[in-house]
Structures are given as structure tokens and as C-alpha cells.
């Protein structure tokens, strides 16, 4: 049993190191996920604003290009 003690301690140390690495990785992934969620929300707001602006431009320019008279050079 005395010869098993160093091997057991080494295995325990390796497991502790691996657990620490896993904890760090999980924390980093959680942080990255939160950052991505913020970026996605910002992009969704931008797209929504652009759609609103585009709709306003379409209303201001008329909805059908066929209704516009031809340019004077025709």
C-alpha cells in the first residue's frame, strides 16, 4: 500500500490540474457567450433600424419605379 501512495497523490494532483483547466475553460466560454449575446443584440438593433430607415426611404421615393417619368435625356 505504501507504494500506491505516491501514484495516488500524483493522480489526484493531475485531476486537480485538469479540473482547474476545465473551470477556466468554462469561465472563458461563459464570458465569450455573454459577449456574443451582446454583439448579436446590437446587430439586431442595427438591422431593425436599417429596415425602418429603408422603409422610410421607399415611402419617400415612391414604391414603384415604373411610376416615375423617364429621365430628361430619353
C-alpha positions in Angstrom: 0.0 0.0 0.0 2.9 2.4 0.7 4.0 2.1 -2.9 0.5 3.1 -4.1 0.5 6.3 -2.1 2.8 8.4 -4.5 0.8 7.1 -7.5 -2.5 8.1 -5.9 -1.1 11.5 -5.0 0.1 12.0 -8.5 -3.2 11.1 -10.0 -5.0 13.4 -7.5 -2.7 16.2 -8.5 -3.3 15.6 -12.2 -7.1 15.5 -11.6 -6.9 18.8 -9.7 -4.9 20.4 -12.5 -7.4 19.1 -15.1 -10.3 20.4 -13.0 -8.7 23.8 -12.8 -8.2 23.9 -16.6 -11.8 22.8 -17.1 -13.1 25.5 -14.7 -11.0 28.2 -16.5 -12.3 27.0 -19.9 -15.9 27.0 -18.7 -15.5 30.5 -17.4 -13.9 31.7 -20.6 -16.7 30.1 -22.7 -19.3 31.8 -20.5 -17.6 35.2 -20.9 -17.4 34.7 -24.7 -21.0 33.6 -24.8 -22.1 36.7 -23.0 -20.0 38.9 -25.3 -21.5 37.3 -28.3 -25.0 37.7 -27.0 -24.4 41.5 -26.6 -23.0 41.7 -30.1 -25.9 39.8 -31.6 -28.4 42.1 -29.8 -26.5 45.2 -31.1 -26.6 43.8 -34.6 -30.3 43.0 -34.4 -30.9 46.6 -33.3 -28.9 47.9 -36.2 -30.8 45.7 -38.7 -34.1 46.8 -37.2 -33.1 50.4 -37.5 -31.9 49.9 -41.1 -35.1 48.2 -42.1 -37.1 51.1 -40.6 -34.9 53.6 -42.5 -35.2 51.7 -45.7 -39.0 51.6 -45.4 -39.0 55.4 -44.9 -36.8 55.8 -48.0 -39.1 53.6 -50.0 -42.1 55.6 -48.9 -40.4 58.9 -49.7 -39.2 57.7 -53.1 -42.4 56.0 -54.2 -42.9 52.3 -54.1 -42.8 51.6 -57.8 -40.0 52.7 -60.1 -42.4 52.2 -63.1 -44.5 55.2 -61.8 -41.5 57.6 -62.3 -41.1 59.5 -65.5 -38.1 58.7 -67.6 -35.0 61.0 -67.1 -34.9 64.1 -69.4 -32.3 62.7 -71.7 -34.6 60.0 -73.1 
